[in-house]
Amino acid sequence: DTENLERLGEVFEELYDAICLRARQREEAAVVKALPPGAKEAAQRELNAWAIIDSKGAFLAPWHAGEALSPGGVCGRLALSPHVDVDIAPLSLRLEAPSEWHAQSADVLGQKLPVFWVKGNHASAWYKLGEPAEEYRPFLRRECRWLLIAYRIGSFLLAHPRSAYDDVCQVVEGRSWIAGQEAFRLTEMSTEIMLEHAERIVEELGRMHEKLGTNQFCKTLLGRHVKWQKKMAARPPRRPDPP
């Protein structure tokens, strides 16, 4: 009887662990597949070879797309449906100052750029931003570093919500927490960038899942961010480079 009870307990624990794992996987999948609010009901179009440019010709990150005023804007080529005659040239399109933007995570490990969406200012359609223009891509990857850090942190905290601040820092720096893949290193990211963009990261974590925005890590990160700002303010100004 004792043996049966112990075996029953082991079976229960295995089933419970499997249920918890599936629940975490569903939560992570929800983060990855989240579309912009209302996008399923609205018209959806796609732009390729896109860039976001301000009125003076400088690049803007997607979260500053609202500042993309004429003669700039979100510029790209409208992707054609496969049912359209292939001899028709792709239509160039410019959206001025989109009213909304959305990032759709393509990788919970934070190693691939997210898929961005923008909504036209005077239109109900959502535009999926496909392949960026070659000249815009390096700028986009540089600007997205904080966002990729947020995705990695969010995925880790969904699986390990009680993790200490130092554990999260190790994950940001490349430690894998995926079962069976602990020996592999992820792309290293900077905790300095995490501290610099702490407020944005916490805001994005809250968007990803309501549990994440109230996690103790977020409170700790914001506290460290304040200290980081004071440290930066106390640094002597950088000397200009010699001519």
HELIX and SHEET records of a PDB file:
HELIX    1   1 THR A    2  LYS A   33  1                                  32    
HELIX    2   2 PRO A   62  GLU A   67  5                                   6    
HELIX    3   3 ARG A  137  GLU A  143  1                                   7    
HELIX    4   4 ARG A  145  ALA A  159  1                                  15    
HELIX    5   5 TYR A  165  VAL A  172  1                                   8    
HELIX    6   6 THR A  191  GLU A  196  1                                   6    
HELIX    7   7 ALA A  198  MET A  208  1                                  11    
HELIX    8   8 GLU A  210  GLY A  213  1                                   4    
HELIX    9   9 GLN A  216  ALA A  234  1                                  19    
SHEET    1   A 6 LEU A  91  LEU A  95  0                                        
SHEET    2   A 6 GLY A  73  LEU A  78 -1                                        
SHEET    3   A 6 GLN A  44  ILE A  53 -1                                        
SHEET    4   A 6 TRP A 126  LEU A 129  1                                        
SHEET    5   A 6 VAL A 115  LYS A 119 -1                                        
SHEET    6   A 6 GLU A 100  GLN A 104 -1                                        
END                                                                             
